Amino acid sequence: MIVIGAGPAGAAAAMRAAGSGITVTAFEKGAPGRDKVCGDGLTPRAVAALDELGVSLDDAHRIAGLRMIAGQRVRELDWPANGQFGPFGAVWPRRRLDSALCDGAAASGAELCFGTEALPILEDGRAVGVTAGGERWTADLVVLAAGAQGQAARMLGALRDPDEPFGLAIRTYAETPRHAEEYLEACLTLRDPDGTAVPGYGWLFPAGDGTVNIGVGALSTMKGFAKLNLNRLCDSYRDLVADSWQLGPYLERPRAWRLPMSAVRRHGPGWVAIGDAAGLINPMNGEGIDYGLETGILAADLFAADPTAVPDTYDRLVAERFDAFLRTGRRFSFLIGHPRILRTGLRLAVGTDAIARLTLQVMGNLIDNETPGTAGRVLNVADAALAAVSPALRRLHRRRTTRARGTASPNSA
Ligand SMILES: Cc1cc2nc3c(=O)[nH]c(=O)nc-3n(C[C@H](O)[C@H](O)[C@H](O)COP(=O)(O)OP(=O)(O)OC[C@H]3O[C@@H](n4cnc5c(N)ncnc54)[C@H](O)[C@@H]3O)c2cc1C
């Protein structure tokens, strides 16, 4: 098996496959210990996936829940307790998380080639291997784990669906005496400099090492998205929280990256796409690490069971596990692209502790499939309602985007 990219998705696939005795080579174009622009937040769902891989979380900072802030309203919520996921999440700076995963893959017997770009070789429409470091490498399965879609994805036709939303986010680090707090903080009522409500949030994720990860993210369904200046949004969020967190100056220049939330294809003869390469980011909270880990594990397990049937079975199982939820999330993102709806929705979502808890559970995809309970019912009702209004919202969004064209967009993804 060949893996293109050794972020969480690729490293998880390599670790799991090598652990089952499969010969795996993973190519990573970055150097060992490369960093990835990220909020570093792990939900209990991601912690469960790390557990399944046998990765110790000793090096991560443990997180008990989320502090949601909407205007003057503050709700501190513990992660929902259910049978499927444990009661804690974590913040684990990506340089260290990704190194731990790569070390785990190497310890399981995978070969990792850093500083090496790999591009798929297609023969008669089938991926048969990659070219990497000037050489040809062949394998029964090529796993595309190259993150937000780039050249390797273009070659396989695994591109973002232009009719679906995506996200953009920016982050940096700052020192704070509150670095050891056990709650993530998310401000849901961000506004751009023109005063437009931003569908997205500003975050402070304490890393437990003297620093906090600070950033902001927005969905492409936002009114005026093409003109959105993430650096300015990040600075204004920093001004808002600087005193209460006693923040030091930025420790590095804020850096932005894309959050892919769709892919027109995630499998084909001889290949599958996992993680961001498959557009698997939760539109409701921007989480992608877990989906990368889970799909990496799934692809490896299927390959271990039957190397010939992987792509079709993989696509079907990913659909069963994630598609309905992520489709609801994408529909939701068109809805909250309307400032007035966003404001009203937020008032409702954090209106009481009980509703805020449900919001956290639904938006974090932390519903126990065995006993979905109230959160499961809320999700079903929301999906049905969103399905009914979705075509109209998409039409509105398309009209708005067409009108905005002509203004050069720095945000095309
Ligand atoms: C600002 C920001 C904040 C975020 N915050 C969070 C968060 O708090 N929690 C969360 O769960 N998610 C968050 N996300 C999303 C998360 O970062 C991604 O979902 C996650 O990194 C996906 O993992 P991956 O392995 O699929 O891709 P990546 O982590 O992007 O890894 C892909 C790897 O492939 C390598 N690569 C690419 N092309 C090639 C090639 N041709 N050959 C060899 N190597 C290649 C790249 O160098 C890279 O190392 C955030 C994203 C952004 C932008």
The ligand as an SDF file (V2000), in Angstrom:
LIG
                    3D

 53 58  0  0  0  0  0  0  0  0999 V2000
   -6.7930   27.1670   10.7430 C   0  0  0  0  0  0  0  0  0  0  0  0
   -7.3440   25.7730   10.8520 C   0  0  0  0  0  0  0  0  0  0  0  0
   -7.7570   25.3080   12.0920 C   0  0  0  0  0  0  0  0  0  0  0  0
   -8.2280   23.9820   12.2200 C   0  0  0  0  0  0  0  0  0  0  0  0
   -8.5380   23.5310   13.4620 N   0  0  0  0  0  0  0  0  0  0  0  0
   -8.8950   22.2410   13.6370 C   0  0  0  0  0  0  0  0  0  0  0  0
   -9.0990   21.7240   14.9450 C   0  0  0  0  0  0  0  0  0  0  0  0
   -8.9470   22.4130   15.9560 O   0  0  0  0  0  0  0  0  0  0  0  0
   -9.4560   20.4100   15.0710 N   0  0  0  0  0  0  0  0  0  0  0  0
   -9.6220   19.6120   13.9700 C   0  0  0  0  0  0  0  0  0  0  0  0
   -9.9560   18.4350   14.1310 O   0  0  0  0  0  0  0  0  0  0  0  0
   -9.4000   20.0710   12.7230 N   0  0  0  0  0  0  0  0  0  0  0  0
   -9.0180   21.3640   12.5220 C   0  0  0  0  0  0  0  0  0  0  0  0
   -8.7370   21.8130   11.2710 N   0  0  0  0  0  0  0  0  0  0  0  0
   -8.7830   20.8610   10.1530 C   0  0  0  0  0  0  0  0  0  0  0  0
   -7.5420   19.9560   10.1960 C   0  0  0  0  0  0  0  0  0  0  0  0
   -6.3720   20.7300   10.2120 O   0  0  0  0  0  0  0  0  0  0  0  0
   -7.5290   19.0110    8.9930 C   0  0  0  0  0  0  0  0  0  0  0  0
   -8.8130   18.4550    8.8480 O   0  0  0  0  0  0  0  0  0  0  0  0
   -6.5070   17.8900    9.1700 C   0  0  0  0  0  0  0  0  0  0  0  0
   -5.2020   18.3910    9.1340 O   0  0  0  0  0  0  0  0  0  0  0  0
   -6.6880   16.8350    8.0550 C   0  0  0  0  0  0  0  0  0  0  0  0
   -5.6730   15.8680    8.1220 O   0  0  0  0  0  0  0  0  0  0  0  0
   -5.1310   15.1820    6.7800 P   0  0  0  0  0  0  0  0  0  0  0  0
   -4.1380   14.1870    7.1980 O   0  0  0  0  0  0  0  0  0  0  0  0
   -6.2670   14.7780    5.9350 O   0  0  0  0  0  0  0  0  0  0  0  0
   -4.4200   16.3740    5.9630 O   0  0  0  0  0  0  0  0  0  0  0  0
   -3.1320   17.2370    6.3610 P   0  0  0  0  0  0  0  0  0  0  0  0
   -3.0080   17.3630    7.8110 O   0  0  0  0  0  0  0  0  0  0  0  0
   -3.2460   18.4850    5.5500 O   0  0  0  0  0  0  0  0  0  0  0  0
   -1.9190   16.3810    5.8540 O   0  0  0  0  0  0  0  0  0  0  0  0
   -1.6750   16.1980    4.4740 C   0  0  0  0  0  0  0  0  0  0  0  0
   -0.1970   15.9870    4.2890 C   0  0  0  0  0  0  0  0  0  0  0  0
    0.0530   15.6120    2.9410 O   0  0  0  0  0  0  0  0  0  0  0  0
    1.2560   16.2050    2.5060 C   0  0  0  0  0  0  0  0  0  0  0  0
    1.2020   16.2270    1.0390 N   0  0  0  0  0  0  0  0  0  0  0  0
    0.3630   16.9270    0.2350 C   0  0  0  0  0  0  0  0  0  0  0  0
    0.5610   16.6110   -1.0640 N   0  0  0  0  0  0  0  0  0  0  0  0
    1.5480   15.6930   -1.0760 C   0  0  0  0  0  0  0  0  0  0  0  0
    2.2000   14.9710   -2.1160 C   0  0  0  0  0  0  0  0  0  0  0  0
    1.8370   15.0990   -3.3940 N   0  0  0  0  0  0  0  0  0  0  0  0
    3.2020   14.1070   -1.7900 N   0  0  0  0  0  0  0  0  0  0  0  0
    3.5690   13.9320   -0.4810 C   0  0  0  0  0  0  0  0  0  0  0  0
    2.9870   14.6120    0.5510 N   0  0  0  0  0  0  0  0  0  0  0  0
    1.9720   15.4490    0.2560 C   0  0  0  0  0  0  0  0  0  0  0  0
    1.2380   17.5670    3.1580 C   0  0  0  0  0  0  0  0  0  0  0  0
    2.5560   18.0860    3.2660 O   0  0  0  0  0  0  0  0  0  0  0  0
    0.6360   17.2470    4.5260 C   0  0  0  0  0  0  0  0  0  0  0  0
    1.6200   16.9860    5.4960 O   0  0  0  0  0  0  0  0  0  0  0  0
   -8.3000   23.1410   11.0830 C   0  0  0  0  0  0  0  0  0  0  0  0
   -7.9140   23.6190    9.8260 C   0  0  0  0  0  0  0  0  0  0  0  0
   -7.4330   24.9190    9.7080 C   0  0  0  0  0  0  0  0  0  0  0  0
   -6.9930   25.4160    8.3500 C   0  0  0  0  0  0  0  0  0  0  0  0
  1  2  1  0
  2  3  1  0
  2 52  2  0
  3  4  2  0
  4  5  1  0
  4 50  1  0
  5  6  2  0
  6  7  1  0
  6 13  1  0
  7  8  2  0
  7  9  1  0
  9 10  1  0
 10 11  2  0
 10 12  1  0
 12 13  2  0
 13 14  1  0
 14 15  1  0
 14 50  1  0
 15 16  1  0
 16 17  1  0
 16 18  1  0
 18 19  1  0
 18 20  1  0
 20 21  1  0
 20 22  1  0
 22 23  1  0
 23 24  1  0
 24 25  2  0
 24 26  1  0
 24 27  1  0
 27 28  1  0
 28 29  2  0
 28 30  1  0
 28 31  1  0
 31 32  1  0
 32 33  1  0
 33 34  1  0
 33 48  1  0
 34 35  1  0
 35 36  1  0
 35 46  1  0
 36 37  1  0
 36 45  1  0
 37 38  2  0
 38 39  1  0
 39 40  1  0
 39 45  2  0
 40 41  1  0
 40 42  2  0
 42 43  1  0
 43 44  2  0
 44 45  1  0
 46 47  1  0
 46 48  1  0
 48 49  1  0
 50 51  2  0
 51 52  1  0
 52 53  1  0
M  END
$$$$
